[in-house]
């Protein structure tokens, strides 16, 4: 079983993550700092569920300030470095994967499925399947909110945009899960009914975010992500998703 210090740390991390996700939800849904693209209202809260205070700080630094209400209050359009725009794009994949992994882990635990007596193998299969479904769905809603696409074209664009991101995210997470299963807790194994399990899964999801970051950077560079990032004055950049402006029908910057 997990040592006491790890269990205490796990509960602190999980509590902080729920608080941060709740604070973001209040900011968005109660105080009215909605995002240009509605799916990001969900993405930011889910991001905080696995990244905790890091997700909260990211939202405060880039998510809230990019909301229409914040721009109206401050009269400022915030231009982000290229790396920040890549990270915001990565949150679509991360949130979808996190939600899929969360659901899959609890379902498999409740059913008690194993392959050759090992619970990790069905976890890989179910986690990957649901992470792919939710990851593509989140990207689909982001893309179709920014472009006028049919359902078929939206699904194709989401597949092109997010398949590699989901794969690289899951590779980072799965490598960590293997360490959890075979190295850190080989016997007995940690299970989803223990706080330490989900704390370590949070670590794995953050690693997945990091391993998918280069893939998102490459996809944006070659124009396969939901929006493209154009350089502005050296290292500064702004997000220029293909969302028509109300007055001129031209792409409106800042739709993250």
N, C-alpha and C positions, 0 to 999 in steps of 0.2 A: 504493500500500500504506500501511498504518498506520505512523506514525512510531514510532521506538523507544520514546520515553517513554510513548506510549499502549499499546504492547504490554506494557511492563513493568508499567504501572498495571493493565492488564487481568488479567495473571496474578496480581498481588497480590490484586485484588478477587475473582477466581474462587476462588483458594486460600482466602481468608478466608471466602467464602460456603460452600464445601464443609466447612470446619472447623466453622463455626457450625451448619450443618445437621446435621453429625455429632454435635456436642455436644448439640443438642436431641434427636436420636434416642436418644442414650445416656441422657439425663435421663428420657425417656418410656419407652423399651422395656427399658432395663437397670435403671435406678434405681427405676422403678415410678411415676413421676409422670404417670400416664395421665390423660387428660381425661375429663370426664363423657360427652361425645359422642365416640365412637371416631374419627370422621373427622378431628377436630381433632388427633389424634395425627399424622396424615399432613400436615395443613394447616400446622402450625407448622414442620415440617422443610422443606416446599416453599417456604414464605414466606421462610425464611432463604437458600434457594438463589438468589433474585433480590435480596433486600434485605441479605444479609450480616450484619454486626454489628448493623444496625438491627433485623433480625428476631430476633437473639439477645437483644438488650436488651428488646425487646417481650415475648418469651417469658418472660424472667426477671421482668419487672415485672408481667405479667398472666396469662400462660399457666400457668406453674409454680405460682404462688400460688393459682390457681383449681382446681388438681387436688385430688381427694379426699384423696390422701395428704398433701399440704401442709396442707390444712385440718385433717386429723386431728393432724398434728404441732404446728401452731400454735394450733389451736382457734379460728381466726379466719376469718370470712367477709369477703372483700374486696369492697367495693362500689365500682364504677368510675364515673367521670364518663360522661355520655351519649356524649361524643365517643369515648371508649375503646371502649364497647360497639359503636358504629358501626364503628370500625376493626376490631374482632375479627370482626364480621359480614362486613366487606369482605375478610377473608383467605380466606373460602370461595371467593369469586369469583376473587381474585388467584391462589390456588394452582392452581385448575382451569385458569385461562387460561394460567398459566406452564407447566404441564405440557403442555397442548395445543400451545402455541407451540413449546416445545422439541421435541416429537415431529414436528410438521409441518415445521419448518425443516430438520431432519436428513433426513427422508424426501425432501423436495423437492430438497435439495442432492444427495442420492445419485442421484436419478432424473434430475435436470437439466431439470426442467419450466420452460418459459417461456410467456408469452402475448405475441404480437407482439414476440418477442425480449427481453421484459422479465421478469426473475425476480420482481420485486416483486408483480405482480398475482396469480400463483398462490399466493404466500406469504400475501397478504391472505385469499384464499379458504380455503386450508387452515388457516391460523392461526385464523380466525374459526370455522370449522366445528368443529375439535377443541377450541378453547377453550370453545365453547358446550356441547359434549357433556360435557366434564369439569367445567365450571363448574356446569352443571345437576345432574350426577351428585353432585358434592360437596355441593351444597345439598340434594339429595334425601336423602342419607344423614344429613345434619344434622337435617333436618325429621322424617324418619321415626324417628330416635332419640329425638326429643323429643315426638312425637305418635303416637298409634295410628291410622295411616292405611293404607288399602289402597294397593297399588302405583299404581293409577290416580290416586287422590287425592293421593298423595305426589308424583307427577310433575307434576300440575297445580299443586300448591302450590309446587314448586321452580321451575317455569316463571314463575309470577307473581312469585316472590321474587327470581329471579336474572337474568332475561332483560335487564332494563334495566341491571343491574350489569355483565353481560358486555359489552353493547354499549358502554357508556361506558368500560370498561376498555380494550377494543380500540381505541376511537377515540383515546384518549391514546397507546397504543402505536403505532398505525398512523401517526399524525402524526409521531412521532419516527422511525419507520422510513423515512418519506418523506424526512425531512431526511438521514438516513444515506445513502439511495440517491441522491438528486438533488443534495444540497448538500455534505455532508461528504466523501463518496467517490463522485463521479459517474463517474470513470473512472481506474483500475479500481475496481469495487465491492468492498466487503468481503464475504467469504463466511463461512459457518458453520465453516469449518475454521481460522479465525483467532481467536485469543483476544480481540482487540479487538472483533470482531463481537459476541461474547457479553457483553462488558463493556457495550457500548452498548445491547444488548438488556436488560441489567439496569436500566440507566437508564430505558429505555422502559417496562419493567414497573412500576417505581416511579412513573413518571408516570401509567401506567394506573391504578395503585392510587389515586393522588390524584384523577384525573378521575372515578373511580367512587365516590369517597367521598360526594359530595353526593347521588348517586342512592341509595346505601344509606341515608343519613340520611333522605331523603324516604320511602323504602319502609318504614323502621322506624316513622317518624312516623305513616304512614297504615295501619300494621298488616299490610303485605304481606311482611315478612321472616319468617324461620324462627322468630324469637322476638321478643317486644316488650320495649321498655325502658321502665320506669316511673321517674319522677322520685322521688327520695327526699331531702328536705331540701335544697332549692335546686338547686345544680349537681351534686350527687351523684346517682348512679343505680345501679341494679342490674339485672342481666339476669334476666328472669323468663320463660324459655322455658316452653312448655306441656308440661312433663315431670311426670308424676304422682309425688308423694312416696310413699314406701313405706308410711307409716303412715296417711295421711289421704286419699290420692288427690287432693290439691290440688297446684297448680303449685308446683314447688320452685325457689327462686331460684338464680341463679348458673350455669345450664347453658350455658356459652359454649364 
